[in-house]
């Protein structure tokens, strides 16, 4: 009689429902597909949504010195880094205690995960604008429920406070915003923030403000931090990223600004999550803040140039409509007139023309694709040329 060793049987792991239903992060999936096509010899252009050049020497030197140190930073982050962050915020009209109101994280995505895990219970609702960034992932993993308020292309993707208020229910715990908005490029006004402040106070809600693209605002405008509004200071949780603001894309460094009693709980969750953040990345971030800031303005300048070049090339793209973004590194292209969904167009454009875009469905619109415009001028120009060719071919069918 044949016997089976139970230890040799295949085990089917039980995967949580939240993990089963989550898609991959679209930008990572796109990157994998583009790399696979390149390995097959296809000409795939490289466009970037983050600074594509290395940081200055004083930042790299600080990281090199730190790499020779065998130290464990505090779970909140090095005090010197938090002091440098507080100094930056003070210059922007926000007084923050580096000892109790700032927490260093492994990038903005890690920060968002900590915030939602710490502040949401199962079934709590989170209201946000759509099209918008994929906040839904960490919200769902934390047991929360994303609820959407729409914005419209023919209105310039302007935030609609009335739509936010209509989406609020007794289960609503917080509002989440980002400005410049990813992927539409809308930059909020003081009026937008004051309208949200009124709603948050009326319904006793927190506001999570993702300000990852605070240094990518164009045409002479400047960023306004939500936490600078006194009436919202205690209600606001600000998330920032060194990835875009200081050209530290590979370093995975960010921070959270919030009231001390919130930071206390966020720190505890961080400790159970990752113990602490990389000391090398922290020293690089500290050097970026403490050294000369002359190079920082280059980030917005180079991306504005990329935006203007891409917009110029796409003006003749038949069947493609878009709003010129006021900030951020993306164009959000409406391809509905071409008779394809955003997903279909994105796949076709990559495979046939070598231009990488993200399907708009991931951001809340099946009619759009997200196109980054960071990169070398010749690459941006070539991408625009290929998109025009693709749209013309499609219209001629």
N, C-alpha and C positions, 0 to 999 in steps of 0.2 A: 504494500500500500504506500503510495507516494505521499509524503508529508511536505508541508510548506513552512519554511522558517518565517514566522511573522516579522522578524527584523529585516527580512529581505523584501517585504511587500512595499509597493509604492505608497507613499503617504500623500494624500491630497490636502494641502493646507487650507484652512478656512481664512479667506480674505474678507476684510470688513466691507460692508456695503459702500461706504464712502470711497474707499480705495478702488473698488471694482468699477464704480461709475465715473471716476475722474478720467478725462482724456490726458494725454501727454501735454506738456507745455508746448504750444505750437511753434515757438521760435526754436526750441531745442530739436523738435521733430524735423523742422525745416532744415536746420543745420545738418542733421544726420543725413537727410535725403540729398542735400547739396553735396556733401562730402562723398557720398556713394556715387553720385553721378560724375564727380570730378575723377574719382578713382577709375571710372570706366572710360575716361578720356574726353568727357564732354566739357565744353567751355562754359563754365558757370561763373557769372560775375560775383564779385564780393562787395556787397553793400552793407553798411554798418548802422546800427541804432545806438551805438555808444562811441565815445572817442576812440579813434583807431590808431592813435599814435601813443608812444610811451610817455610817461610823466617826466618832468625835468630831473636833472642829475641830483639835486639835493634831496629829492624824494627817494630816488633809487639808492643813494648812498646811505640814507637813514635805514632803509630796509636791509641793506647789506650788513651794516653794523649790528642790527637787531638779530640777524640770522646767526651771528656768532655768539649770541647770548642764550643761556639756558635758564629762562625765567618763566614764571607763571603769572600773568597779569591778574588783577582782581576780576571777579566775574562781571562787575559793572564796566570794566575797561580801565586802562591806565588813567589815573587822575589827571596827568598832564594832558592827555588827549581830550578828556572831558572839559578841562579848563580851556583848551584851545577852541573847542566847539562852543562853549559858553561865551567866549570872547567874540567869536564870529556872530553869534546870535545877538549879542549886545549891540553890535554895529548895525543890526537889522531891527532894532527896537524891542528886543525881547530880553528881559532879565531872567536868567536861568541859573539855579544853583547847581554847579557841576557835581557836588557831592550827593545830591538826592533827586535831581530831576532829569538826568541824562543817563541813558544806558547804551553802551556800544554793542553792536550786533554784527553777525556775519552777512552783511548786505541788507537791502531793504526787504527782500522776500522773507528772509529770516525774521526781520522785525515784524512784518505783517503776521506771520505765523504765530509769533509770540503774543501779539496783541489779541488776535482772535481766540487763541487757545486760552488765554488768561481771562478774557472778559465775556466770552459767550458760553451759555449753557445750551444743551440740545433744544432745538426749536426756536431759539432767539432769532429774530429777523434783522437783517442788515440791508439798509436801503442805499442804492448807488445809481449813478447815471449810466445810461446805455445808449450808443456804443461806449464801451469803456474797457479799462484794463481788467485782466482776469483775476479779480479779487475772489471770485467764486470758489477757486480751488482751496485756499487755506480756510475760507469761511466754512465750506462743507466739511473739511477734515476736522474742524473744531466743533462740528455738530450744528452749526448755524444754518440759516436759510437766507440765501440772497434774494432780494426783491429789487426790481428795476423801475427806474423812472426814465422815460424816453427823452432823447434830444433829436433835433431834426437838422438835416443837411441844409435845407433851404433857409434855415435860421442861423446858419453859420455854426451849428452845433452848440449854440448858446445854452447855458444851464437854465433850467426851468424850475424855479422854486415851488411853483404850484404843483408840478408833477411829483416832486419829492414829497410834499405834504400829503397828497392824495395816496401815496404808497405807504404811508405810515399806518400801523395798526397797533393794538395793545401789546403785540409781541415784539415790536420794534425796539431794539437796544441801541442802535447807533446808525449814523450816516457815514459813508465812506466817499471821499472825493480825492481827485488828483488834478493838479494844475501845474504846468500844462497837461492837458488831458491826453492820455494814451488810449486810443490811437488818433483821435481827431485833431489834436493840436490846439484845442481851444484853451485860451488863457483867461482865467476868471477875473472879474472886476471887483472893486470894492463893494459895488452894489450886490453882486452875487454872494459875497461872503456875509454881508449884513443881512441879506434875506435868509440865508441858512442859519445865521446866529439867532434870528427871531424864531425860526422853527425849532431849533435845538432847545432853546430856553422854554418855549411853549410846551414841548412834549418831554422835557427833561431827558434829552438824549446826549450821548457822546458823539463827537465827530472825529473820525480818523482821517487825517490829511496827509496823503502820500505826496511828498514834494520832491520826488526823485529827480525831476527835470528842472529844478529851480534855477539852474544856470544855463538853460537852453530856451531863452526868451528873446524874441527878435524885434527888429524895427524900432529900437530905442526904448522899448518898454522894460519894466522891471518887475521882479517877483514880489508879491505881497504874501507874507506868511499869515495863515489863519490865526496862529497863536498871538499875533501882534494885536488882535482885537481884545481889549480888556475883558469884555463881557463873556468871551469864549475861552479865556486862558485856562480855567480849570476843567473845561469840557473837552479841550482839544488834545489829541494825541498826534504828534507830528512824527512822520517817518521820513528820513533822508538817506541818500545814498552817495557814497564817494565814487561809485562807478561812473556816473555821468558828470557830477559836479567837479571832480578832480582827476578825471582820466585814469581812474584806478579800476578799470573793468575786471581784470583777472583777480583782484585782491580780495573781493567779497567783504566789504566793510560798509557799515551803515550805523545809524544811531536813531534812538527814539527820544523825543522830548515830551514829557508829560508831568502831571502833578506827582509829588513825591509818594503819595500813598498808592498810586498806580505803578510807578516805577518799582516800588518795593515788591509788588506781586510779580511784575514782569521779570525782575531779577531772579526770583525764586524759580519761575518756570524755565528761564534760560539755563540755570544751573542744572536742572534735571534734564534739559534738552541737549546741551553741548558742553556743560561745565564752564567754559570761558571761550573767548575768541582769540584768534591768532595774534600773538604778540608782534610778529613781523609786519602784518598788515596794519596793525595799530600804530606802529612807529612810522610807517610810510604815511598814513593819514595825518598823524601829528605834524610831520614835516611839511606836508602839503598845506596845512593850515597856518603854521608858524612862519614859513618862509615867504619869499616874495609872491605876491598875488598877481603880478603882471601877466603871467602866462595863462591864468584862469580865464580871462576874457577871450582868449583865443578859441576856447571851446564853442562859445555861442557864435563867434565870428565865422568860424569854419563851417559850422552847421548851417548858419544862415546862407552862406555862399552856396552850399550844397543844395539847400532848399530852392534858392532862386534859380540855379542852373537846371534842376530837375523840373521845376514849374515851367521854365522857358521851353524845355524840350517837349513837355507833355501838352502844351497848348494846342498842338496840332494832332493830338491823339483822338481820332474820331470815335465817338461813342463812350468816352471816358470823362466823367465829371468829378470835380473835387473842390474842396474849400482850401484855400492857401492857409496852412497852419501858422498860428501866431507864436507857437513854441513847440518844443519836442523835436524828435528826429524822424518823424514819419509823415507821409502823405496817405490819406485814407481815400482810395480811389473807388468811385461808384462805377461798376462795370455792367449794370443791369441792361443797358441799351445794347450790349453785345450779345444778348441772348444766353449768357452763361451765368451760373451762380459764382459767387466769389471763390468757392472751393474749386470749382471746375476751371475757372480762369487761372487761378494760382497754380494749379497742377500743370495746366497746358503751357503757361508762360515759363515755368521752370524747365519742363522737359523739352520743349520745342525751341525756346529762345534763350534759356540760360539765365533768366532774371528771377531771383528769389523774392517772393512776397508771402505774407501770412494770410490765410483765408479770414475774411471778416466775420464769418460765423462765430469764431472763437471770441470775438469782441462784442457780438450782439447784432450783427447785420450780415445776412446771407448775400447781400448785393455788393459787398465791398471787399477789397483786399488792402492790407497794410504794406506800404512800400517804404523801406528805409532810404534816406537820402544822404547818409554819411559815407564818405569814401573819397578816393582820388577823383579829381575833376574829369579825367578821361573816362573813368569807369561810370561815373554818374551820367555823363553825356551819352555813352554807349547804351546804358540801361534805358534812358529815355528814348533813344533811337529805336531800340528793339521793341519797346512797348508800343510805340507808334506803328511799327511794322506789323506787330501782332494784331493791333486793333483794326488796322486797315485790311489785313487779310481776313479777319473775322467778318467785317462789314461787307466784304465783297462776295462772301459765300451766299 
